[in-house]
C-alpha cells in the first residue's frame, strides 16, 4: 500500500475508473452477443434492430475512451457485415 496521500488517491481513482471501464466493456460484449445470436437464429429484422442498438453502445464506449477508435470501427464493421450477409 502506498504511503503518500496523492498515491493513495490515485489508487482509489484508478479502481473507480477500472470498474467503470469493466462495466462498459461488459455491456459492449453483451450487445455483440445479442446481435450474433439473432444472426444465428436467422431473424433479419431482429438482427438489424439489435445491430442499431449495438452500434450505439459500441460508439459510446469509444467516445468515453474505453476502446480505441480503430477497435470500435472493427467491431462495428464485423457486426454490420454479419447482418448484411444474412440473405
C-alpha positions in Angstrom: 0.0 0.0 0.0 1.2 3.5 -0.8 2.2 5.9 2.0 1.9 9.2 0.1 -1.5 10.8 0.2 -1.6 11.5 -3.6 -0.6 7.9 -4.3 -3.4 6.6 -2.1 -5.8 8.8 -4.0 -4.5 7.6 -7.4 -5.2 4.0 -6.3 -8.8 4.8 -5.4 -9.4 6.8 -8.6 -7.9 4.0 -10.7 -10.1 1.4 -9.1 -13.2 3.5 -9.8 -12.1 4.0 -13.4 -11.3 0.3 -13.8 -14.8 -0.7 -12.5 -16.5 1.8 -14.9 -14.5 0.5 -17.9 -15.2 -3.1 -17.0 -19.0 -2.3 -16.8 -18.9 -0.6 -20.2 -16.9 -3.4 -21.8 -19.3 -6.0 -20.4 -22.2 -4.0 -21.9 -20.5 -4.0 -25.3 -19.8 -7.7 -25.2 -23.5 -8.4 -24.3 -24.8 -6.3 -27.2 -22.4 -8.0 -29.6 -23.6 -11.4 -28.4 -27.2 -10.4 -28.9 -26.6 -9.4 -32.5 -24.7 -12.7 -33.2 -27.5 -14.7 -31.6 -30.1 -13.0 -33.8 -27.9 -13.7 -36.9 -27.5 -17.3 -35.9 -31.3 -17.6 -35.4 -31.8 -16.2 -38.9 -34.1 -13.3 -37.9 -33.0 -10.5 -40.2 -35.4 -7.8 -38.8 -34.4 -8.6 -35.2 -30.7 -8.7 -36.1 -31.0 -5.3 -37.8 -32.7 -3.8 -34.8 -30.2 -5.2 -32.4 -27.4 -4.0 -34.7 -28.6 -0.4 -34.4 -28.6 -0.6 -30.6 -25.3 -2.4 -30.5 -23.6 0.2 -32.7 -24.8 2.9 -30.4 -23.4 1.1 -27.3 -20.0 0.5 -29.1 -19.7 4.1 -30.3 -20.4 5.4 -26.8 -17.7 3.2 -25.4 -15.3 4.5 -28.0 -16.2 8.2 -27.2 -15.6 7.6 -23.5 -12.1 6.2 -24.2 -12.8 2.6 -23.2 -12.0 1.4 -26.8 -9.6 2.8 -29.4 -11.4 4.3 -32.5 -10.0 1.6 -34.8 -11.2 -1.1 -32.4 -14.7 0.5 -32.4 -14.6 0.6 -36.2 -13.6 -3.1 -36.5 -16.3 -4.2 -34.1 -19.0 -2.3 -36.0 -17.8 -3.5 -39.4 -17.8 -7.1 -38.3 -21.3 -6.9 -36.9 -22.6 -5.0 -39.9 -21.1 -7.5 -42.3 -22.6 -10.4 -40.4 -26.1 -8.8 -40.5 -25.9 -7.7 -44.2 -24.7 -11.1 -45.4 -27.8 -12.8 -44.0 -29.7 -13.0 -47.3 
